[in-house]
Amino acid sequence: MHTVSVLSLKGGVGKTTVVLGLASAALRRGVRTLVIDLDPQCNATSTLEPEESKATIYDVLQDPSEENVEQAIRPSRWGDGIDVLSGSEDAELLNHPDPNESRLHRLKDALRTLRDMYDEFPYQLVLLDCPPSLGQLTRSALVAADRALLVTEPTMFAVAGVQRAFEAVQNERESNNADLQPLGVVVNRVRPRSHEHQFRIEELRDIFGPLVMPVALPDRLAVQQAQGACMPIHEWGTPGAREVALAFNLLLARIQRISRSRRRAVHHDFDDDEIQEAVDA
């Protein structure tokens, strides 16, 4: 199982879009996935449309008991293979700026509880959708995860936000989760013909070096259209959607490969086998 925290410390860069795109790619590849919605805006929950649950992430973070965990997880309407631990606006009440160690470990305790409920863990991938702030919710995700995927746009303020997020990952790794590794930086909403975007991508490469993912996510209207229809991007069917879906296939394949290796992420260009595998998916 790979547990990936998806974060940035700037709002509006598309963290939830990346979570949903990876979930869509996982569904297409048959990778059983649990999406945990930690963002009080609950956009991932709204788009995935899980069955109504008796508990939410708020209840789980209050008490990570087997009853709460079981009642908070429901199948999504995207199809068999994508489940959701439902978000809640009330989670903001738990987003303490300086949580104690017990609060920080409750999400990790919940995942441990979930593992203990099964002889064989039912998920190959767990995606943690974080809010754009560094309080209990995001830090809990970093304590529970083994990898952190940083999301940014190719703009000045977003680059600064991803730098702060990287520092947060390093701090959490040193203080609470020695197993946590930065998975990489994925650049979202890229317009290839924009000189400003290309400048910012080069700036990111100067800052993060090989941590910058070799695939960028193109800026396409199809992403908003698919989310508005609560559909996986792989099922939207327009040329723009197919372009974005291919990018998410490549991103998921790279995440799985690096997570299996347990090494620090070092990203190179995709080889022919990786590209063909993504196209076939």
N, C-alpha and C positions, 0 to 999 in steps of 0.2 A: 504494500500500500504506500502511495505517495500522498503526503499531506502538504498542500501548497497554499501559503498565505498570499493573497493578491492585494497589493497596497500601493498607495502613494499618499503623500501628505499635502496634496493639493486636490481640491474637488473638481469634478467635471472633466477629468482626463480619460475616463472610460474604464475604470476598474471593473465595474459590473459588466460592461460590454465584453471585456476580456474573459471574465468568469463564464458568461453565457456562451461566448464563442467556443471556449474550451469544452464546456459541457456539450455543446452541439457536436463538436468533433469527436468527443468521447462516445456519444450516443451512436454516431455513424460507425465508429470503429469497434463497438461492442465492449467498451471499457466502462464497467459499472462504476457510477460516480455519485458521491454525496456532495451537494452544495449546502454550505452552512452560511446563512445570511446574517452577518453581524452588523450590517449597516442599518441604522434606524429608519432610513428612507425606504427600506424593504423593496427596492426595485427588482432585485433578483427573484424574490418570492413572487412578486406581482407578475413577472414575465413567465416564470416557470409554472405558475398556477397549480401548486400542490393541492391535494385534497385537504379539506378543513381539518385542522389539528386541535387537540385539546390543550396543547402546551406550545410554547414558542422558545426562541433563544433566551428570552427574558427569564422564563421559568428554569431553563437548564443552567443558566449562569447564577441563578439564585441557589439552586439545589441540583447538582448533576447526578441525580438518582436515576436508577434504571427506569422507574415509572415515568419521570419527566422526559428522559431521552427517548424512550419508546413512543410517548405520545406526541413529541415534537416533530418526529420524522415521518414524512408522508411521500408517496409517489408523486412525481410531477405529471402534468398532462402532456409532456413532450413524448412520453413513451416509456416502456419498460427499460430500466437501466439508469435513469436519473431520478434520484430522490432528493428531497429538500428538508433541511432542518430550518423551519420557518422563522423568518425575521419578525421583529415587533418594534413599533415606534417606542414602546416602553423601555427598550434596551438603552435608550439615551440616558435613562435614570441611573443606569449602572456604569456609565462611562466616566468613572472617577479619574481625575487627572493624576492622582498619585495613589494607586491601589496597593493594598498590602499583598503579601505573597500568596495568601490563601485565595484571594479574589483572582489574582493573575493565573492561577493554576486550575481554575474551575472548568475551563473548556478542555484542557488536557485531561482532567479527571473524567469529563463526560465522554471523550473519545475512548478512554480506557474502559469505562463502563460499557460502552457500545461494543468494544472488542470482547469483553467478558460475556456478553449476551449470546455469542455465537461460537460454535465449534470452529467454524471457518469464517473469517471476517468477510462480509458480503461486498465490500467496496475495494476497487483497485486504485481509486483516486478520490481524494477529499479536497475540495476547493473552498477556501475561506474568503468570503467577500468582506473586506474591511471598510470601515468608514474613513474619511479623509482627515482624521485627527489622531493624535497620539495619546489616547487615554486607555482605560482598561480594556475596551473592546479590541482595539488593534494590538495592544501588547499581549492580550490573552491569545490572540491568533498566532503571534510570533512565538509564544511559549509552547503552543500546541503543535506547531508546524515543524517539518524537517527542511522545508525549502521556502524561500520568499521570492516571489516574482514581483518586480517593481514596474509600474506602469507610468508612462509619461506621454505627453504630446511634444511635438518639436517646437515649443515656444519657450521664451526666456523664463517665465514664472514657473512653468511646469518642470523645467530642468532643475530649478532651485528646489522644488518640492520633492523630486526624486532623490536629490542629494540628501535632504533631511531624512527621507525614508531609509536610505542606505545606512546613514548613521544610526538610526533607530534599530535596524537589524543588527548591526555590529554591537551596539550596546546591550541588546537583549541576549545576544549570543554569549557575551562575556559574563553577564550577570545571572541569567535564568535558564538558558537553553543552549548548552554547548554543542548540541547536534544540529542547530540551525545553520543553514548555508544560504547565501544569496544565489538564487537560481539564475537571475539575469535581469536585464532591463529590456522591456518590449516597448517600442515606440508606436503609438496609436495615432490614427487620423492623419496619416502622411499624404501629402500631395507631392508627387515626384517632381513636378515642374516648378515647385516653389523654391526659390533660392534661399528664403528664410528657413524653410524646413530642412533643406540640405545643410545649411550652416549649423543649425541646432543639432542635427544628427552627428555631424563631425565633432561638435563640442562635446556631446555625450560620449563619443568614442575616445576623445582626449581624456575625459574624466574617468570613465569606467572601463576603458580598454576592452578586453575580450568578454566582459560581462554583457555588452550590448548584443542582443539577439540578432542573428543574421537575417531574420525576416521581420519586416515592418508591416503594420496593419494599415491598408489604404483607407483613405477617407471616402466612403461610399454611402449614398443615401439608403441603400438596401439595408444597412445595419439598423437604422432607425425604423424603417418600414417593417422589418421582421420583428423587432422588439415591440412595436406598436400592435402587431397582430399576435403577439405572444407565441411566435414560432421560432424554431431553430433556424439559424442562418443557412444551414445546409439544405433546408426545405423551401427556401424562398424562391429560388429558381431563376432569378434575373442574372444577366452577365456580371453585374456588380457584386451580387451575392455569391456567385461562384468564385469570383476573385478573392473575396474575403474568406470564404470557406476554405479555399486552398491554403491561404496564409495560416488559418487556425489549425489545419491538418499538420502543416509543417511545425508550428509552434508546439502542438501536443506531442508530436513525435520526438522533438528535441527535449521537451520536459521529461518524457518517460525515459529517454536514453540517459540523460544526465542524472536523473534521480536514481536510476538503477546503479550507476557507477559510484555514487556517494562521494564523488570528487567535487571540488570547486568548479563552477561552470567556466568552461573555456569554449567560446563559440567560434566556429569556422563556417565558411560557406557550405551550403548543403551539397552533398555528393549526389550522383545520378540515382543511386538506389533510394535515398531519402526522398528525392523529388518524385520518383515514380510511385513510391509507396503512398505519398500524400495525394497524388493525382488519382490513384486507384481507389483511395478511400472516399 
